[in-house]
């Protein structure tokens, strides 16, 4: 199942106040990843003093060599910003121990 629905993606990419952010998460390890938690941070509005909120995204599984997409849909006219943290947690398939790992950030693709 795709989320958001294809119709929603079309609407959010249209000429209106709605916005959509996409983050691609790729597994470059030699093993499948299970139970990954990514603690994104979100900020709403243009006031720099506004508090950032933690938004944990749980992903299970992320097979080796594969990429998954995470979408953040903002259906209101208030500006929203989403930030990827430097680290996350996950387990490799077949292991019991949760590992902390660093994200490698690729070049950002933004539309103006």
Residue pairs with C-beta under 8 A, 6 or more apart in sequence:
3 71
4 12
4 20
4 71
4 73
8 73
9 20
9 71
11 18
12 18
12 19
12 20
12 73
12 75
13 20
17 76
17 77
18 73
18 74
18 75
19 73
19 74
19 80
20 71
20 72
20 73
20 74
21 71
21 72
21 74
21 80
21 82
22 69
22 70
22 71
22 72
23 40
23 69
23 70
23 71
23 72
23 82
23 84
24 67
24 68
24 69
24 70
24 106
25 36
25 38
25 59
25 62
25 67
25 68
25 69
25 70
26 66
26 67
27 33
27 62
27 63
27 64
27 65
27 66
27 67
28 65
28 104
29 64
29 92
30 64
31 64
31 92
31 93
31 94
32 61
32 62
32 63
32 64
32 92
32 93
33 59
33 61
33 62
33 63
33 64
33 90
33 91
33 92
33 93
34 60
34 61
34 62
34 90
34 91
34 92
34 93
35 58
35 60
35 90
35 91
35 98
36 58
36 59
36 60
36 62
36 88
36 89
36 90
36 91
37 56
37 57
37 58
37 59
37 88
37 89
37 90
38 56
38 57
38 59
38 70
38 84
38 85
38 88
39 54
39 55
39 56
39 57
39 85
39 88
40 54
40 55
40 56
40 57
40 70
40 72
40 82
40 83
40 84
40 85
41 52
41 53
41 54
41 55
41 82
41 83
41 85
42 52
42 53
42 55
42 72
42 80
42 81
42 82
42 83
43 50
43 51
43 52
43 53
43 80
43 81
43 82
43 83
44 50
44 53
44 78
44 79
44 80
44 81
45 78
45 79
46 79
52 83
55 82
57 70
59 68
59 70
61 93
62 68
62 90
72 80
72 82
74 80
84 103
84 105
85 103
86 102
86 103
87 100
87 101
87 102
87 103
88 100
88 101
88 103
89 98
89 99
89 100
89 101
90 98
90 99
90 101
91 97
91 98
91 99
92 99
